[in-house]
Amino acid sequence: MMTAVSTSTAFWRQIDRRMGIDAPAMVDGAVPASRSFDRGPTDRGVGPVPLRLLPDTTEVLPDDSLSIGGVDVTSVAEAVGTPVFIYDEEHLRSRCREARRAFGDGVAFASKSFLCRAMARLAHHEGMMIDVASGGELYVALRSGVPAERLVLHGSNKSTKELALALSIGIGRIVVDSFDEIERLNRLVARGGSTPRPRALVRVNPGVDANTNASIATGREDSKFGFSLASGAAAEAVDLLSSGHSPVDLVGLHTHIGSQIFELSAFSDTIDLLAPLVMKTQLAELCVGGGLGVAYTGDQEAPVSITEWAAVVRDACRRAGIADSVRITAEPGRAITATAAITCYRIGAIKTVPLSSVVRVRTYVSVDGGMSDNPRPALYDSCYEAFLPRTVSALRPFPVTVAGKHCESGDLLVKSGHLPQDVVVGDLLATPVTGAYGYAMASNYNKLLRPPVVFVGDGRYRSVTRRETVEDLLGLDVDEPVLPHCLP
Ligand SMILES: Cc1ncc(COP(=O)(O)O)c(C=O)c1O
């Protein structure tokens, strides 16, 4: 027998209150009593979380708890709720300044790694241009107050609408990616869509294997991005765009060979391949894209700094015979944002399951976020560390798998993590190096609410994006009248 569902206002008010609507800020800080369970084998060799994975202004307080930007992380998580992205503002600023010093004017922040208005303003104020890869990113950057001439538009399939918008606002640079795009630009410029003429770079695919995950390698011959160097398509695009009928002022070449790259020789190899075209065309700019790798776990090598990366790129340009007058730029994303943030979650369940293998059991530590705030482990098999902000220098002998709360077995944030032995339900758990491609790729799968972003610095914190609400979940639904079927 079905029970009638009450739809009275009082009923919905009760539901709303439970969902936190109209209620005072929800603090998930209550620590329920921990059930006793078999903690399985421990691994005595696993030390504290390496501090080099944490943001620049990280401090360990006298009670062994975590402070970033002069702010006690546990208090922020209690005030704002979990999950929450916590960014060290000084870390972001210092990487932007470093990029600007190392490459000079024209270096752009790859906003796809992390974009909100506060981030766009910060990168702009620190002297970077902003690289946008869609009309949406373009809109957010513009609405943040970034002048159009400081924006660079990318994309392998820019729509007519996106191009028209870029032309109408006088965008700084367009990185042209296909012959179809050139035709589209021709049509738009002929219609008088742009004054002055847009400045453009040709995206060249050099055919380089950057030794990274296949999904984020973009410079291989078989790629949807850019014009192939080997086939002559790149030279043809340059000819078209520098002819008298060109819709744009061609100012340079652009390439981006992939992300999370540690072997700098991939950049030097790329420059060697591109140099003949740069010299033949005598174009004034060469952008080497982004891609500098960062360490996500303690066992990964310490990454090269942006300064060292720029030095290797400049040196390779000089050795390949590219004139010093050519403006060499780049578009770092991850190297600026990744290590600047941690994500804090609340542990809601700890479950030990028997295994048939030699490792006798696996302990799942379940948190209140998951693949919706960090899809990288599911997408790229990316590895992360986990630790407890209440006890930063504790040894972590307890092998765990940190699981999210989605209805997917693959929703694992840290497959092979380690935590202190005394972890309990209700503890705050943090994953470091989540500043890049986490919030940017977040979804509300399973209708989870996208977490807020908090910036910390100078002993203060401020939310720069709020948490999604259940009202937001309904915000896109429409009750349109049924339209009559269109007959020919
Ligand atoms: C064209 C372009 N530039 C820059 C970047 C930023 O790369 P990363 O975040 O690895 O530095 C990307 C990333 O996909 C890209 O596609």
The ligand as an SDF file (V2000), in Angstrom:
LIG
                    3D

 16 16  0  0  0  0  0  0  0  0999 V2000
   46.3720   25.2610  -24.4360 C   0  0  0  0  0  0  0  0  0  0  0  0
   46.6560   24.9950  -23.0110 C   0  0  0  0  0  0  0  0  0  0  0  0
   47.4660   25.8390  -22.3500 N   0  0  0  0  0  0  0  0  0  0  0  0
   47.7590   25.6490  -21.0470 C   0  0  0  0  0  0  0  0  0  0  0  0
   47.2380   24.5740  -20.3530 C   0  0  0  0  0  0  0  0  0  0  0  0
   47.5780   24.4190  -18.9060 C   0  0  0  0  0  0  0  0  0  0  0  0
   48.2570   23.2470  -18.6440 O   0  0  0  0  0  0  0  0  0  0  0  0
   48.8060   22.9660  -17.1790 P   0  0  0  0  0  0  0  0  0  0  0  0
   47.7130   23.1830  -16.2290 O   0  0  0  0  0  0  0  0  0  0  0  0
   49.2590   21.5640  -17.2500 O   0  0  0  0  0  0  0  0  0  0  0  0
   49.9380   23.9380  -16.9450 O   0  0  0  0  0  0  0  0  0  0  0  0
   46.4040   23.6610  -21.0060 C   0  0  0  0  0  0  0  0  0  0  0  0
   45.8470   22.4970  -20.2940 C   0  0  0  0  0  0  0  0  0  0  0  0
   45.1270   21.6860  -20.7770 O   0  0  0  0  0  0  0  0  0  0  0  0
   46.0970   23.8800  -22.3800 C   0  0  0  0  0  0  0  0  0  0  0  0
   45.2830   23.0640  -23.0440 O   0  0  0  0  0  0  0  0  0  0  0  0
  1  2  1  0
  2  3  1  0
  2 15  2  0
  3  4  2  0
  4  5  1  0
  5  6  1  0
  5 12  2  0
  6  7  1  0
  7  8  1  0
  8  9  2  0
  8 10  1  0
  8 11  1  0
 12 13  1  0
 12 15  1  0
 13 14  2  0
 15 16  1  0
M  END
$$$$
